[in-house]
Amino acid sequence: MHTFFKAAVAALAFGAITVHAADSGNDTISIIDPASLQWQDYPGLPGVKFVVIQGNPKEPGPYTIRAKFAPHTMSKPHWHPEARYVTVIQGTWWAGTGDVFDPDTTVPLRQGSFAIHTPKEVHYDGAKDEEVIVQISGIGPSGTNVVPMKEPKKK
């Protein structure tokens, strides 16, 4: 079986397996073709789109979503009740912590980077000069709680 697994992974890596949408009728594996994703506007955050890949973030249980930030789009300081695991799929994602909104102090996370949002810790994030796509997983129910934002002190 170990050899079969290696062969299957190799076949996926080299494109020998046809990728189908998740509703392919195959109960063994669900594969989602990124071209089939139907992005929606993220309510209350212009310039951000999202798509649910798996599960339902509003309900108990595991979920995976993708978020797409247009250039020069950042969220305001907020927190989530659950831990969130973030992988940068495309571009450079910028992350900051605390309720002082200062994009100049954010940390760059380049494509392939991984981050963990600690539950109930205030942060903000987004895109600077390019479109960014991140994949976020967690255990729902999820939520986003915006906090009163403080401006950085003038220098």
Secondary structure, DSSP 8 states (H G I E B T S, - for coil): -HHHHHHHHHHHHTT-S----TTSS-SS-----GGG---EE-TT-TTEEEEEEES-TTSSEEEEEEEEE-TT-B--SEE-SS-EEEEEEES-EEEEESSB--GGG-EEE-TT-EEEE-TT--EEEE-SSS-EEEEEEEEES---EE---B-----
